[in-house]
């Protein structure tokens, strides 16, 4: 998996294709707002330089909003 930053999003490339991820905060990004289970990804396991070592596919536990 390869993750690259652009001016307003992330481009996540994998064997399954490429996805644009839009930021919700400094470490959480929406990848598929229509996905009822895993619409977002987040980073974790930061090294001493602050670089993330893990990208998590997130199960969304909060209620959806329409706006």
C-alpha positions as CSV (number, residue, x, y, z in Angstrom):
1,X,0.0,0.0,0.0
2,X,1.2,3.5,-0.9
3,X,-0.1,6.7,0.6
4,X,0.7,10.1,-0.9
5,X,-0.4,13.6,0.2
6,X,-1.8,16.2,-2.2
7,X,-3.0,19.7,-1.5
8,X,-6.4,18.7,0.0
9,X,-6.5,14.9,0.2
10,X,-4.6,11.7,0.3
11,X,-4.2,9.2,-2.5
12,X,-4.1,5.7,-1.3
13,X,-2.9,3.0,-3.8
14,X,-3.1,-0.7,-3.3
15,X,-3.5,-3.9,-5.3
16,X,-7.2,-3.1,-5.5
17,X,-6.8,0.3,-7.1
18,X,-6.5,3.9,-6.0
19,X,-8.7,5.9,-3.6
20,X,-8.9,9.6,-2.8
21,X,-9.3,10.2,1.0
22,X,-10.6,13.5,2.3
23,X,-9.6,14.8,5.7
24,X,-11.9,14.8,8.8
25,X,-9.1,15.7,11.1
26,X,-5.3,15.4,11.2
27,X,-5.3,11.6,11.2
28,X,-8.8,10.5,10.0
29,X,-9.9,10.5,6.4
30,X,-13.1,9.6,4.5
31,X,-12.5,7.1,1.7
32,X,-16.1,6.0,0.9
33,X,-18.9,8.0,2.5
34,X,-21.5,5.6,1.1
35,X,-19.9,2.5,2.8
36,X,-22.1,1.8,5.9
37,X,-19.4,0.0,7.8
38,X,-15.9,1.2,6.9
39,X,-16.1,4.7,5.4
40,X,-12.9,6.0,6.9
41,X,-9.2,5.3,7.5
42,X,-7.0,6.5,10.3
43,X,-3.3,6.4,11.1
44,X,-1.6,4.9,14.2
45,X,1.7,3.6,15.7
46,X,3.7,6.8,15.1
47,X,7.5,6.6,15.2
48,X,9.8,9.0,17.0
49,X,9.7,11.4,14.0
50,X,5.9,11.4,14.0
51,X,5.4,9.3,10.9
52,X,2.6,6.8,11.0
53,X,3.5,3.1,10.7
54,X,-0.1,1.7,10.5
55,X,-3.1,2.6,8.4
56,X,-6.4,1.3,9.9
57,X,-9.7,0.7,8.0
58,X,-12.2,2.1,10.5
59,X,-15.5,0.7,11.6
60,X,-17.7,3.8,12.1
61,X,-19.3,3.8,15.5
62,X,-20.9,7.2,15.4
63,X,-24.4,8.0,14.1
64,X,-24.6,9.4,10.5
65,X,-25.6,12.9,9.9
66,X,-27.1,14.4,6.7
67,X,-25.2,17.6,6.5
